[in-house]
Amino acid sequence: MEERPGIQLPDIELPPGSCWLVATPIGNLADVSLRALSVLSGVDLVFAEDTRRTRILMSRYGIRARLESFHDHNKERQVPKVIERLRRGETIALVSDAGMPAIADPGFVLVRALREAELTYTVVPGPSSVLTALVLSGMPTDRFLFAGYTPRKSGRLRTFLTEMLEERGTVVMLESIHRIRKTLEALQELAPDREAAVVREITKIHEEVLRGTAADLLLEMDGPRLKGELVLLLRGK
């Protein structure tokens, strides 16, 4: 990797057989840490949820690491390969599409397998859409629940939201642009007065926080605001 003038990457020791879970930017590529760049440029192989997105990050910083895919559709096949490579003494990094691997992410399957195999792994922390959205929302941060992705089926969605509305801390959920209106419509029926927020395009040029009741937010969920990835938050009971 070619370093920029004035930027000195830390010298990271990569023990043979070690696995590194590396957090990557959630939007703005400048959010990557120097430690993350050092690890990604030094390991033998990088497993990525979407190799195309990871290659953009690597190209931005001149990293020429080997890439293989690790996602929901091949994780069961890939885990034994990762274990075998680590036992041979190779060094491996795992990254998700964006943010922290293993958080609402197939990397959890690998972490579980590494624990069972008693192999060495560690985390290179960094950007998190969950924590960033929580702070941007302006809702209480002293107690919160990350509830992952909302269910797709209507019946399960209503049951899920009913449970979340009983939480006393702020609830943070991940939502698809294709389902946000359906989720807000259910919230409007279940808790028409509860404060909610939608945070979109985090760390990007069009970063935006929309606040109000579910009915207020539904009025905003059209056109360009239905682009990008969304985080949905609910004020606690």
Secondary structure, DSSP 4 states (H G I P E B T S, - for coil): -PPPTT---------TT-EEEE-B-SS-GGG--HHHHHHHHHSSEEEESSHHHHHHHHHHTT----EEE--TTTHHHHHHHHHHHHHTT--EEEE-SSB-TTSSSTHHHHHHHHHHHT--EEEE----HHHHHHHHHTS--SSEEEEEEPPSSHHHHHHHHHHHTT-SSEEEEEE-TTTHHHHHHHHHHH-TT--EEEEESTTSTT-EEEEE-HHHHHHH-SGGGGSS-EEEEE---
